[in-house]
Amino acid sequence: MNRNRALTPIYLLTGLAAILVALPFFVGNYALSVATLILYFAYTGQAWNVMMGFAGQLSLGHALYVGVGAYAAGALFFYYGIGPWAGLWLAIALCVALGLVIGFLAFRFGISGVYFALLTIAFAEFTRIGFDHFGWTGGPGGMFLRVAQRDTWDLANFRGPPLMYYYAMLFLTAGAFALCAWLLRSRAGYYWQAIREDEEAARALGINAFRWKLLAVAISAAMTAVAGVFFAFYYNNLFPEQIFHISRSIEIILGPVIGGVGTLFGPLLGAAVLTLLSDGISDALNALGLDIPGVKQVFYGLVLLCVVMFLPHGIWPPIARRLRL
Amino acid sequence: MSLLEVRSVSKHFRGLRAVHDASLDVPHGEIYGLIGPNGAGKTTTFNMIAGVYAPDSGEILFGSAPIHGLRADQVCAAGIGRTFQIVKPFAGLSVLDNVMVGAFLRERQARAARELSVRILERLGLGAKRELPASSLTLPDRKRLEVARALATRPKLLLLDEVMAGLRPTECDQMIAVFRELNRADGTTILLIEHVMRAVMALARHICVLHHGEVIARGTPEQVVRNPAVLECYLGEETEV
């Protein structure tokens, strides 16, 4: 009984991985781009979840790390022809440094809860405004990376067909899942959850809450920076108005919130449900001939409302109970 | 030799004089009681020892090293485990995971932390409930969980803040047995704040009485209950001895 229970997630993951690896052989480019998008949100959601879901620190400004990561690697490539494998490290270093600055300010001076969330928004917003006035990266006009031919795999410069981006994102998502699963079972995971549940009690058990919260921010920022690098080389154009916008930050957190904050499967499930739903509503509305602007958003909002009302802990926890995980 | 020495500490909150010039000595291997009526400054004294806040004046020595002004986590790492008067379980975690958080202080590997935690839970009679979420426990079990979590940090000194409050007499006796056993078998020194006189009388070898933030009496339980000042301020009002 106990043995079976421990193995269920492994079966589930193996099955899921097999389907995702085989997926490109059965679907076309459009479906592949949707799948890539789902994985992108699953990955960024997982990264955000380290901070909020594990350590209880609400960030509403994760677009900051996507944007800084994207611009860092993008600019290196654009100006010096340095590929993303080197740019990745600059992106990670910058984002970790930024995260530590925000974390230091907040945790050192006791800014927590909604005020911490506001601080993360503020940083993302003034970085957006800063980039708008920063000519070197193109300002509001944006930065455009050279688009190479799309049929050969150029891994060194991360240029290639959609299939390459799909597998790259799949690899990242699987890696993030494994990392989070390991973190959650290690001392760090236990300490983060203790801080999330009751910081005073956590301190009384010898936990240096300041240090462990900073670690959560650093890991989350580093993971999100990698998503930013992917974003730059996948979309090839970067605009401050788009990449740093608060709606991008909200997009990142919707997946884990709908799927289940603090769970490992929540970000994956939430990203899949939301992306498919968004597409499904468009298709359904088109089929019905309801081409009124804004109708899609209304339906999308209604579905979110229902999930939040009826499944306040997300979609995953009741499924986990049903599967006896 | 003293394990914990509190030397004339004072703490004021704005105009309120919570603790004034209080001193106490807790010898190695002892069970020491800190009593006093409501608002006497017991929990404030406790919080100063545990590093929740620093005393305004005076010093606190643990194993002859000063600990006043250290943060709560540093005090815990130095070897002082505490419980909270108002229990603070990590409600979203299982009973076992709650205790493992404490165990990770001395055991870096999850497996070792789990083994230590299971042993402690068995000892406190929570072994069968270890997979339950902490939020589902009854009050007596939550109090036991507080103790288990503090013990998992392997303290030299255990600070117990009213762990008997709200327990039925039989549950209280079980807890008393657990603390006696801990003190005898592991040599854990215990400092307990307690309202339940039954527990203090049964456990403590020495008692210190606080009233209006000042120490008004010290001695063995027998001496303290016969002290006129104590009878007047405290036992005179409550006759549940």
Chai-1 contact restraints between the chains, C-beta under 6 A:
chainA,res_idxA,chainB,res_idxB,connection_type,confidence,min_distance_angstrom,max_distance_angstrom,comment,restraint_id
A,R185,B,A110,contact,1.0,0.0,6.0,A-B,restraint_1
A,R187,B,F104,contact,1.0,0.0,6.0,A-B,restraint_2
A,Y190,B,M100,contact,1.0,0.0,6.0,A-B,restraint_3
A,Y190,B,V101,contact,1.0,0.0,6.0,A-B,restraint_4
A,Y190,B,F104,contact,1.0,0.0,6.0,A-B,restraint_5
A,Q193,B,L93,contact,1.0,0.0,6.0,A-B,restraint_6
A,A194,B,F90,contact,1.0,0.0,6.0,A-B,restraint_7
A,A194,B,V101,contact,1.0,0.0,6.0,A-B,restraint_8
A,E197,B,F90,contact,1.0,0.0,6.0,A-B,restraint_9
A,E197,B,G92,contact,1.0,0.0,6.0,A-B,restraint_10
A,D198,B,K88,contact,1.0,0.0,6.0,A-B,restraint_11
A,D198,B,F90,contact,1.0,0.0,6.0,A-B,restraint_12
A,A201,B,K88,contact,1.0,0.0,6.0,A-B,restraint_13
A,R203,B,A72,contact,1.0,0.0,6.0,A-B,restraint_14
A,R203,B,D73,contact,1.0,0.0,6.0,A-B,restraint_15
A,A204,B,A72,contact,1.0,0.0,6.0,A-B,restraint_16
A,A204,B,R82,contact,1.0,0.0,6.0,A-B,restraint_17
A,L205,B,V101,contact,1.0,0.0,6.0,A-B,restraint_18
A,L205,B,G102,contact,1.0,0.0,6.0,A-B,restraint_19
A,L205,B,T153,contact,1.0,0.0,6.0,A-B,restraint_20
A,G206,B,D73,contact,1.0,0.0,6.0,A-B,restraint_21
A,G206,B,C76,contact,1.0,0.0,6.0,A-B,restraint_22
A,G206,B,A77,contact,1.0,0.0,6.0,A-B,restraint_23
A,G206,B,L105,contact,1.0,0.0,6.0,A-B,restraint_24
A,G206,B,T153,contact,1.0,0.0,6.0,A-B,restraint_25
A,I207,B,D73,contact,1.0,0.0,6.0,A-B,restraint_26
A,N208,B,D73,contact,1.0,0.0,6.0,A-B,restraint_27
